[in-house]
Amino acid sequence: MIKTTQRLGKALMLPVSCLPIAAVMLGVGYWIDPAGWGGSNQAAAFLIMSGKAIIDNIPLLFVVGVSIGMADDNDGAAALSGLISWLLVQSILAPQTVAMLGGKPLEDVSAAFGKTNNVFIGILCGLIGAACYNRFKNTRLSDALAFFSGKRSVAIVTGGVSIITALALLFIWPAIYGALVAFGMSVLDIGPAGAGIYGFFNRLLIPFGLHHALNSVFWFDVAGINDLGNFWNNTGVYGVTGQYMTGFFPIMMFGLPGAALAMYHTAKSGRKKTVAALLLSASFAAFLTGVTEPLEFSFMFLAPALYVVHAALTAVSMTVMAALPVRAGFNFSGGMIDLALSWNTPLAQNPWAIIPVGLMFFAVYYLLFRVIIQKFDLKTPGREDEDPARADGKTPGREDIVAVAKAILAGLGGYANITSLDNCITRLRVEVKNYASVDENAIKAAGARGVVHPGGTSVQIVIGPQVQRVADEIKNLRTI
């Protein structure tokens, strides 16, 4: 179950990665015409409507992304199957259809059926499309039906499964939707503390790749909150919408770079130059783009207690920023680029205050991390015990992606030991036949920032921003 959820978390990154272009267009459009929101400027209207074309169809992006991401070979036929599932389910669950099937007036139909165009249903349809593809893509039929063999059979099966699913949802969707709304409303009722609770668990779930599922409840229209969509569409409430995003900015832009400076200052004198490049590049990525995994993975496994402190500080930031009259939003992550793009959006409120609050969090992170690291002798970057595999100071192929890929492949026991390999934004996700054949020291010596063994035959290798290139080279090695 955990393995499937982690894979889903990775699959969700594909549609999420499509959102920055919408942020650019909406942000620039609102910047050009902050008062008229496109009504007073044709260029602004063009950009805003272009951005809304993506934002308004986020559920459909999730259908396609999940279908491809969960397919065994990431084939586009799975996306077509997911789309078929989505169209069928949306048609059957439409309020007009429900009224006709139930023989009752449209006004008596549950409000839940007016909210099926959401990410939850999108993910469900994506999973149906991928599951049908994985199961039936190699189906062989008789000569008379040979045309529908293989991948052509997937769409047919998907249609049947989706119809059955839609019939079941006619009865259970109102209860599911009601529970989701109740959960969302319970957090809303808590106010700023609810935002803090969300922020705490958001960070704690990152090591397992499960945080995207939690994000969908608050950022998208799964439970009626839709903080991200409402912020950029200007369909929210001024002073309220954005409270589940604003608190991330001080952490990502300032807090984590402060932690990086503390880790640099507490590193062993002979290793400061080595860790400086890692911490500086990771800090720059966090500040500019809000991509924090390279920094977080640099210490979450070396010093897990320190990572819990980081999660707690994130909760504090989320609570404080939700309580203050400060609101900003992002479409990708809480970095400087998104802050600049959201600065003049209609629902932005005192975004300038993020900077002084962020500077305070920079100081808090720096002091807390420095004191805790030194007091408890935590093995953060530059302080870890010498690894026998690195005793000679060599890190094979650090500047050579091909060499890194070869070394990691060898550390995994070669292709004969690999059953599947893909990647998320910073990690290789590998399934092996026999974990005893995996040489973690060799993988680390190749330049990996960490090796995670969630259990069983799963292996996660923390690479950083170059993970896609490394994954591609490992796959290319199979053909050599």
C-alpha positions as CSV (number, residue, x, y, z in Angstrom):
1,M,0.0,0.0,0.0
2,I,2.8,2.4,1.0
3,K,4.6,1.6,-2.3
4,T,1.5,2.3,-4.4
5,T,0.9,5.6,-2.5
6,Q,4.5,6.7,-3.0
7,R,4.2,5.9,-6.7
8,L,1.1,8.0,-6.8
9,G,2.9,10.8,-5.2
10,K,5.5,10.7,-7.9
11,A,2.8,10.5,-10.6
12,L,1.1,13.7,-9.2
13,M,4.3,15.6,-9.8
14,L,3.7,15.4,-13.6
15,P,0.5,17.5,-13.6
16,V,1.8,19.8,-10.8
17,S,4.8,20.5,-13.1
18,C,2.4,21.9,-15.6
19,L,1.2,24.7,-13.3
20,P,4.2,27.1,-13.4
21,I,3.3,28.3,-16.9
22,A,-0.2,29.2,-15.6
23,A,1.5,31.1,-12.8
24,V,3.6,33.0,-15.2
25,M,0.7,34.0,-17.4
26,L,-1.7,34.9,-14.6
27,G,1.0,36.6,-12.6
28,V,2.2,38.8,-15.5
29,G,-1.4,39.5,-16.5
30,Y,-2.5,40.6,-13.1
31,W,0.7,42.7,-12.8
32,I,-0.1,44.5,-16.0
33,D,-3.7,45.1,-15.0
34,P,-4.1,44.7,-11.2
35,A,-7.3,46.7,-11.1
36,G,-9.2,45.6,-14.1
37,W,-8.0,41.9,-14.0
38,G,-7.7,42.0,-17.7
39,G,-10.8,44.1,-18.4
40,S,-8.7,47.3,-19.0
41,N,-5.8,45.8,-21.0
42,Q,-5.9,43.4,-24.0
43,A,-2.5,42.0,-23.3
44,A,-3.4,41.3,-19.7
45,A,-6.7,39.7,-20.7
46,F,-4.9,37.5,-23.2
47,L,-2.4,36.3,-20.5
48,I,-5.0,35.9,-17.8
49,M,-7.4,33.8,-19.9
50,S,-4.5,31.7,-21.2
51,G,-3.5,31.0,-17.6
52,K,-7.1,30.2,-16.6
53,A,-7.2,27.6,-19.4
54,I,-4.7,25.6,-17.4
55,I,-6.0,26.4,-13.9
56,D,-9.6,25.7,-14.8
57,N,-8.7,22.2,-16.0
58,I,-6.5,21.0,-13.2
59,P,-8.6,17.9,-12.6
60,L,-8.1,16.9,-16.3
61,L,-4.4,17.4,-15.9
62,F,-4.4,15.0,-13.0
63,V,-6.3,12.4,-15.0
64,V,-3.6,12.4,-17.7
65,G,-0.7,12.7,-15.3
66,V,-1.8,9.9,-13.0
67,S,-2.7,7.6,-15.9
68,I,0.8,8.0,-17.4
69,G,2.6,8.0,-14.1
70,M,1.0,4.8,-12.8
71,A,1.3,2.9,-16.1
72,D,4.0,0.3,-16.1
73,D,5.8,1.8,-19.1
74,N,4.4,5.4,-18.9
75,D,2.7,4.8,-22.3
76,G,0.3,7.5,-23.7
77,A,-2.4,4.8,-24.3
78,A,-2.9,4.8,-20.5
79,A,-3.6,8.6,-20.7
80,L,-6.2,8.0,-23.4
81,S,-7.9,5.3,-21.2
82,G,-7.9,7.8,-18.2
83,L,-9.5,10.4,-20.4
84,I,-12.2,7.9,-21.4
85,S,-12.9,7.1,-17.8
86,W,-13.1,10.8,-16.9
87,L,-15.6,11.6,-19.7
88,L,-17.8,8.7,-18.8
89,V,-17.8,9.4,-15.1
90,Q,-18.4,13.1,-15.6
91,S,-21.4,12.4,-17.9
92,I,-23.1,9.9,-15.6
93,L,-22.5,12.0,-12.4
94,A,-23.7,15.2,-14.0
95,P,-26.6,16.7,-12.0
96,Q,-28.9,16.5,-15.0
97,T,-28.2,12.8,-15.5
98,V,-28.6,12.1,-11.8
99,A,-32.0,13.8,-11.9
100,M,-33.1,11.9,-14.9
101,L,-31.9,8.5,-13.5
102,G,-33.6,9.2,-10.2
103,G,-36.8,10.6,-11.7
104,K,-36.6,13.7,-9.5
105,P,-36.4,17.5,-10.1
106,L,-32.9,18.9,-10.7
107,E,-33.1,21.1,-7.5
108,D,-33.5,17.9,-5.4
109,V,-30.2,16.4,-6.6
110,S,-27.4,16.4,-4.0
111,A,-25.0,19.3,-4.2
112,A,-22.2,16.7,-4.3
113,F,-23.0,16.0,-7.9
114,G,-22.2,19.6,-8.8
115,K,-18.7,19.1,-7.5
116,T,-17.5,16.0,-9.5
117,N,-15.1,18.1,-11.6
118,N,-12.4,17.9,-9.0
119,V,-9.0,16.4,-8.4
120,F,-10.3,13.5,-6.3
121,I,-12.4,12.2,-9.2
122,G,-9.5,13.0,-11.6
123,I,-7.1,10.9,-9.7
124,L,-9.6,8.1,-9.4
125,C,-10.2,8.1,-13.2
126,G,-6.4,8.2,-13.8
127,L,-6.0,5.2,-11.6
128,I,-8.7,3.3,-13.4
129,G,-7.1,4.1,-16.8
130,A,-3.6,3.0,-15.6
131,A,-4.9,-0.1,-13.9
132,C,-6.8,-1.2,-17.0
133,Y,-3.8,-0.5,-19.1
134,N,-1.4,-2.4,-16.9
135,R,-3.7,-5.4,-16.8
136,F,-4.9,-5.6,-20.4
137,K,-2.2,-4.0,-22.6
138,N,-1.0,-7.4,-23.7
139,T,-4.4,-9.0,-24.2
140,R,-4.6,-11.5,-27.1
141,L,-7.9,-12.1,-28.9
142,S,-9.0,-14.5,-31.6
143,D,-8.3,-13.7,-35.2
144,A,-11.8,-12.4,-35.7
145,L,-11.3,-9.8,-33.0
146,A,-7.6,-9.4,-33.5
147,F,-7.9,-5.7,-34.3
148,F,-8.9,-5.1,-30.7
149,S,-6.0,-7.0,-29.2
150,G,-3.3,-5.4,-27.1
151,K,-3.5,-1.7,-26.3
152,R,-6.7,-1.3,-28.3
153,S,-8.6,-3.5,-25.8
154,V,-7.7,-1.2,-22.9
155,A,-10.1,1.6,-23.8
156,I,-13.0,-0.9,-24.1
157,V,-12.3,-2.4,-20.7
158,T,-11.8,1.0,-19.2
159,G,-15.2,2.1,-20.4
160,G,-16.9,-0.9,-18.7
161,V,-15.0,-0.4,-15.4
162,S,-15.7,3.3,-15.5
163,I,-19.5,2.8,-16.0
164,I,-19.5,0.4,-13.0
165,T,-17.5,2.9,-11.0
166,A,-19.9,5.7,-11.9
167,L,-22.9,3.6,-10.8
168,A,-21.2,3.0,-7.4
169,L,-20.4,6.7,-7.1
170,L,-24.0,7.5,-7.5
171,F,-24.6,6.1,-4.1
172,I,-21.3,6.6,-2.3
173,W,-20.0,10.0,-3.7
174,P,-22.4,12.1,-1.6
175,A,-21.0,10.4,1.6
176,I,-17.4,10.7,0.4
177,Y,-17.9,14.3,-0.5
178,G,-19.6,15.1,2.7
179,A,-16.7,13.5,4.7
180,L,-14.1,15.5,2.7
181,V,-16.0,18.7,3.2
182,A,-16.4,18.0,6.9
183,F,-12.6,17.4,7.2
184,G,-11.9,20.6,5.3
185,M,-14.4,22.6,7.3
186,S,-13.0,21.3,10.6
187,V,-9.6,22.6,9.6
188,L,-11.1,25.9,8.5
189,D,-12.9,26.2,11.8
190,I,-9.6,25.8,13.6
191,G,-8.3,28.9,11.8
192,P,-4.6,29.6,11.8
193,A,-3.9,26.6,13.9
194,G,-5.4,24.4,11.2
195,A,-3.0,25.8,8.7
196,G,-0.2,25.0,11.1
197,I,-1.3,21.4,11.5
198,Y,-1.4,21.1,7.7
199,G,2.1,22.6,7.4
200,F,3.5,20.2,10.0
201,F,2.2,17.0,8.3
202,N,3.1,18.4,4.9
203,R,6.8,18.4,5.8
204,L,6.7,15.1,7.7
205,L,5.2,13.3,4.7
206,I,7.9,14.5,2.2
207,P,10.4,11.7,3.1
208,F,7.7,9.2,2.1
209,G,6.6,11.1,-1.0
210,L,3.0,11.2,0.4
211,H,2.7,15.0,0.8
212,H,1.1,15.5,-2.6
213,A,-2.0,13.7,-1.5
214,L,-2.4,15.9,1.5
215,N,-1.7,19.0,-0.6
216,S,-4.6,18.2,-2.9
217,V,-7.1,18.5,0.0
218,F,-6.1,22.1,0.7
219,W,-4.8,23.5,-2.6
220,F,-7.3,22.0,-4.9
221,D,-11.1,21.5,-5.0
222,V,-11.3,18.1,-3.2
223,A,-12.9,19.4,0.0
224,G,-14.2,22.7,-1.2
225,I,-11.1,24.7,0.0
226,N,-9.3,25.0,-3.4
227,D,-6.8,27.6,-1.9
228,L,-4.6,27.5,-5.0
229,G,-7.3,27.6,-7.7
230,N,-9.3,30.3,-5.9
231,F,-6.3,32.5,-5.3
232,W,-5.3,32.6,-9.0
233,N,-8.8,32.7,-10.3
234,N,-9.8,35.5,-8.0
235,T,-12.8,33.4,-6.8
236,G,-11.8,33.3,-3.1
237,V,-12.2,35.7,-0.2
238,Y,-9.7,38.5,0.3
239,G,-7.8,38.1,3.5
240,V,-8.7,34.4,3.8
241,T,-7.7,32.7,0.5
242,G,-4.0,31.9,0.4
243,Q,-3.7,30.9,4.1
244,Y,-2.6,27.4,3.1
245,M,0.2,28.7,0.9
246,T,1.5,31.9,2.5
247,G,3.3,30.3,5.4
248,F,5.5,28.3,3.1
249,F,7.3,31.4,1.7
250,P,9.2,32.3,4.8
251,I,10.4,28.7,5.2
252,M,11.4,28.0,1.6
253,M,12.9,31.4,0.8
254,F,14.6,32.1,4.2
255,G,14.3,29.4,6.8
256,L,15.9,26.6,5.0
257,P,18.8,28.8,3.6
258,G,19.3,29.7,7.3
259,A,19.5,26.1,8.2
260,A,22.0,25.6,5.3
261,L,24.2,28.3,6.7
262,A,24.1,26.7,10.2
263,M,25.1,23.3,8.7
264,Y,28.0,24.9,6.8
265,H,29.3,26.6,9.9
266,T,29.1,23.4,12.0
267,A,30.7,21.2,9.3
268,K,34.1,19.8,10.0
269,S,36.8,22.3,8.9
270,G,38.3,20.0,6.4
271,R,34.9,19.4,4.7
272,K,33.4,22.8,4.6
273,K,34.6,23.4,1.0
274,T,33.0,20.2,-0.1
275,V,29.6,20.9,1.5
276,A,29.5,24.5,0.5
277,A,28.7,23.8,-3.1
278,L,25.9,21.4,-2.1
279,L,24.3,23.8,0.5
280,L,24.7,26.9,-1.7
281,S,23.1,25.4,-4.8
282,A,20.3,23.9,-2.7
283,S,19.7,27.1,-0.9
284,F,19.6,29.0,-4.2
285,A,17.0,26.6,-5.5
286,A,14.9,26.9,-2.4
287,F,15.0,30.7,-2.4
288,L,14.3,31.2,-6.1
289,T,12.0,28.4,-7.0
290,G,10.8,26.9,-3.6
291,V,12.1,23.5,-4.5
292,T,13.4,22.4,-1.1
293,E,14.0,18.7,-1.5
294,P,17.7,19.0,-2.3
295,L,18.2,20.8,1.0
296,E,15.8,18.7,3.1
297,F,17.2,15.4,1.8
298,S,20.7,16.6,2.8
299,F,19.8,16.2,6.5
300,M,16.5,14.4,6.9
301,F,18.1,11.0,7.0
302,L,21.4,12.1,8.6
303,A,19.6,13.9,11.4
304,P,15.9,12.9,11.5
305,A,15.3,14.7,14.8
306,L,16.4,17.9,13.1
307,Y,13.9,17.3,10.4
308,V,11.1,17.1,12.9
309,V,12.2,20.5,14.2
310,H,12.0,21.8,10.6
311,A,8.4,20.4,10.4
312,A,7.5,22.1,13.7
313,L,9.0,25.4,12.5
314,T,7.0,25.1,9.3
315,A,3.8,24.7,11.4
316,V,4.7,27.9,13.3
317,S,5.2,29.8,10.1
318,M,1.9,28.5,8.6
319,T,0.1,29.5,11.8
320,V,1.7,32.9,12.1
321,M,1.2,33.9,8.5
322,A,-2.4,32.7,8.5
323,A,-3.1,34.8,11.6
324,L,-1.5,37.9,10.1
325,P,-3.1,40.0,7.3
326,V,-0.7,38.6,4.8
327,R,-1.6,36.5,1.8
328,A,0.3,35.3,-1.2
329,G,0.1,32.3,-3.5
330,F,2.1,30.0,-5.7
331,N,1.5,27.7,-8.6
332,F,4.6,25.6,-8.2
333,S,6.2,26.3,-4.8
334,G,6.9,29.1,-2.4
335,G,10.0,30.7,-3.9
336,M,10.9,34.2,-5.0
337,I,9.6,33.7,-8.6
338,D,6.1,32.8,-7.4
339,L,6.1,35.5,-4.8
340,A,6.9,38.1,-7.5
341,L,4.2,36.7,-9.8
342,S,1.6,36.8,-7.1
343,W,2.5,40.2,-5.7
344,N,-0.1,42.2,-7.6
345,T,-2.8,39.5,-7.9
346,P,-6.3,40.6,-6.7
347,L,-6.2,38.4,-3.5
348,A,-2.6,39.2,-2.5
349,Q,-2.5,41.0,0.8
350,N,0.6,42.8,2.1
351,P,3.0,40.3,0.4
352,W,5.9,42.6,1.4
353,A,5.5,41.4,5.0
354,I,6.7,38.0,3.9
355,I,10.3,39.4,3.6
356,P,10.7,40.7,7.2
357,V,9.0,37.6,8.6
358,G,11.2,35.5,6.5
359,L,14.3,37.2,7.7
360,M,13.2,36.4,11.3
361,F,12.8,32.8,10.3
362,F,16.3,32.8,8.7
363,A,17.7,33.8,12.1
364,V,15.6,31.3,14.1
365,Y,16.5,28.5,11.8
366,Y,20.2,29.4,11.9
367,L,20.4,29.7,15.7
368,L,18.2,26.6,16.4
369,F,20.0,24.4,13.9
370,R,23.4,25.5,15.0
371,V,22.7,24.9,18.7
372,I,21.0,21.6,18.2
373,I,23.6,20.2,15.8
374,Q,26.4,21.1,18.1
375,K,24.7,20.1,21.4
376,F,23.6,16.7,20.1
377,D,26.5,16.2,17.7
378,L,24.1,15.5,14.8
379,K,25.6,14.1,11.6
380,T,24.5,16.8,9.2
381,P,26.5,17.3,5.9
382,G,30.1,17.7,6.6
383,R,29.8,16.1,10.1
384,E,29.0,12.5,9.2
385,D,31.4,9.7,10.1
386,E,33.8,8.8,7.4
387,D,32.3,6.2,5.0
388,P,34.8,3.4,4.2
389,A,33.7,3.7,0.6
390,R,34.8,7.3,0.5
391,A,38.0,6.9,2.6
392,D,40.2,7.8,-0.4
393,G,38.2,11.0,-0.9
394,K,37.1,10.0,-4.4
395,T,33.6,10.3,-5.6
396,P,33.4,8.5,-9.0
397,G,31.7,10.4,-11.8
398,R,30.5,13.4,-9.8
399,E,31.0,15.6,-12.8
400,D,30.1,12.9,-15.3
401,I,26.4,11.9,-15.5
402,V,27.2,8.7,-17.5
403,A,29.8,7.6,-14.9
404,V,27.4,8.3,-12.1
405,A,24.7,6.3,-13.8
406,K,27.1,3.3,-14.4
407,A,28.2,3.4,-10.8
408,I,24.7,3.6,-9.4
409,L,23.6,0.8,-11.7
410,A,26.4,-1.4,-10.5
411,G,25.5,-0.6,-6.9
412,L,21.9,-1.7,-7.5
413,G,23.2,-5.1,-8.7
414,G,22.9,-4.4,-12.4
415,Y,19.9,-4.5,-14.6
416,A,19.4,-8.2,-13.7
417,N,18.4,-7.1,-10.2
418,I,16.1,-4.3,-11.3
419,T,12.4,-4.8,-11.9
420,S,11.4,-1.2,-12.4
421,L,13.0,2.3,-12.3
422,D,11.6,5.8,-12.5
423,N,12.1,9.1,-10.8
424,C,10.4,12.0,-9.1
425,I,11.8,15.5,-8.8
426,T,14.9,14.6,-6.8
427,R,14.9,10.8,-6.3
428,L,15.4,7.6,-8.3
429,R,12.6,5.1,-7.3
430,V,13.7,1.6,-7.9
431,E,12.2,-1.9,-7.3
432,V,14.8,-4.7,-7.1
433,K,14.5,-8.4,-7.0
434,N,16.9,-8.9,-4.1
435,Y,17.8,-6.1,-1.8
436,A,20.8,-8.0,-0.5
437,S,22.5,-7.3,-3.9
438,V,22.2,-3.6,-3.3
439,D,25.5,-1.9,-2.2
440,E,24.5,1.3,-0.5
441,N,28.1,2.4,0.0
442,A,28.9,2.1,-3.7
443,I,25.8,4.1,-4.5
444,K,26.7,6.9,-2.1
445,A,30.3,6.8,-3.4
446,A,28.9,7.4,-6.9
447,G,27.6,10.8,-5.7
448,A,24.1,10.0,-4.4
449,R,23.1,12.2,-1.4
450,G,21.3,9.4,0.3
451,V,19.8,5.9,0.0
452,V,16.4,5.1,1.4
453,H,15.1,1.6,2.0
454,P,11.3,2.0,2.7
455,G,11.1,-1.8,3.0
456,G,10.9,-4.9,1.0
457,T,12.4,-4.5,-2.5
458,S,12.0,-0.7,-2.7
459,V,15.0,1.6,-3.0
460,Q,15.0,5.4,-3.2
461,I,18.2,7.1,-4.2
462,V,18.4,10.8,-3.5
463,I,20.2,12.5,-6.5
464,G,19.0,16.1,-6.6
465,P,18.1,18.3,-9.6
466,Q,20.1,16.1,-12.0
467,V,17.9,13.0,-11.2
468,Q,16.2,13.0,-14.6
469,R,19.5,12.9,-16.5
470,V,20.8,10.2,-14.3
471,A,17.6,8.1,-14.7
472,D,17.8,8.6,-18.5
473,E,21.4,7.4,-18.6
474,I,20.7,4.4,-16.5
475,K,17.8,3.4,-18.9
476,N,20.1,4.1,-21.9
477,L,22.7,1.7,-20.4
478,R,20.2,-1.2,-20.9
479,T,20.6,-0.9,-24.6
480,I,24.3,-0.9,-24.7
